[in-house]
Amino acid sequence: MNNNLKRYIEITRQSKLTDFEINFYDEIGIKTINDFKKSEQYQAISDMSKELHGSRLRLDIDEYSLKELEEMTNDFASQIIERNDRRANKSTEDFVNNKLLAESLGVTIEDLERWEVAY
């Protein structure tokens, strides 16, 4: 591993690399700062695709530029934000519906949940 790459990773990670980590990066083919950046983007894509779809997207990162991987990362991040916004809106809507239902029945929201009829 060249010194520029080692320094870049240590600055990015905010810690010194161990010999094990240096060997690991060498074994997986991280030879340049660009390789490292692409690997980091791929990890983010993999994690976000797992969160969104339940399985990890498999890519050959050598077939993509760093810019393309960054665009994919941004797309997945946008999808997660949209999903979280929809969930938040749904939760608010469900709360209002539960409150109205509870009031119409003269019970509490906790009663609805206990009876398993809440939204």
VENGI-V94266 format. One record per residue. RES is the residue in one letter. PHI is phi as a letter, one per 40 degrees, with the letter a starting at -180 (none if undefined). NEAR is the number of other C-alpha atoms within 12 Angstrom. D_CENTER is the distance of its C-alpha to the mean C-alpha in Angstrom with 1 decimal. Layout:
# VENGI-V94266
res: <RES	RES>
phi: <PHI	PHI>
near: <NEAR	NEAR>
d_center: <D_CENTER	D_CENTER>
This chain:
# VENGI-V94266
res: <M	N	N	N	L	K	R	Y	I	E	I	T	R	Q	S	K	L	T	D	F	E	I	N	F	Y	D	E	I	G	I	K	T	I	N	D	F	K	K	S	E	Q	Y	Q	A	I	S	D	M	S	K	E	L	H	G	S	R	L	R	L	D	I	D	E	Y	S	L	K	E	L	E	E	M	T	N	D	F	A	S	Q	I	I	E	R	N	D	R	R	A	N	K	S	T	E	D	F	V	N	N	K	L	L	A	E	S	L	G	V	T	I	E	D	L	E	R	W	E	V	A	Y>
phi: <none	c	c	c	c	d	c	c	c	c	c	c	c	f	a	c	c	c	c	c	c	c	c	d	c	c	c	c	g	c	b	b	c	c	d	c	c	c	c	c	c	c	c	c	c	c	c	c	c	c	c	c	b	g	a	c	c	b	b	c	c	c	c	b	c	d	c	c	c	c	c	c	d	c	c	c	c	c	c	c	c	c	c	c	c	c	c	c	c	c	c	c	c	c	c	c	c	c	c	c	c	c	c	c	c	g	b	b	c	c	c	c	c	c	c	g	b	c	c>
near: <25	15	14	15	23	28	20	23	30	19	14	16	15	11	13	16	22	14	12	11	19	23	16	15	25	19	12	15	19	26	25	22	25	23	26	30	25	31	30	24	30	34	23	26	34	27	22	28	26	17	20	22	16	11	13	17	22	16	20	13	28	17	13	19	20	22	17	20	29	23	19	27	27	20	20	27	23	18	20	22	17	15	18	16	14	15	14	14	14	16	16	15	16	22	21	17	19	27	23	19	22	23	16	13	14	14	18	20	25	19	18	24	18	12	13	11	17	23	22>
d_center: <28.8	30.2	30.4	28.5	25.4	25.9	26.3	23.3	21.0	22.8	22.4	18.7	18.2	21.1	22.9	25.5	24.7	26.5	28.7	26.4	23.4	25.7	26.9	23.5	22.5	26.0	25.6	22.5	24.1	22.5	25.7	24.8	22.5	21.3	20.6	18.5	16.6	16.0	14.9	12.3	11.0	11.2	9.3	6.2	7.3	8.0	5.1	3.5	7.3	7.8	6.2	8.1	11.1	11.6	12.2	11.0	12.2	15.0	16.3	19.2	18.0	21.7	22.1	19.8	20.4	18.1	18.4	17.4	14.2	13.4	14.3	12.0	9.0	10.5	11.1	7.7	6.9	10.3	10.0	7.5	10.0	12.8	11.9	11.8	15.0	16.6	16.0	17.5	20.4	21.0	21.2	23.7	25.6	25.9	27.1	29.8	30.8	31.2	33.1	35.4	35.9	36.7	39.1	40.9	41.4	42.4	39.7	36.6	32.9	33.0	35.8	33.8	30.9	33.5	35.1	31.8	32.6	30.0	27.4>
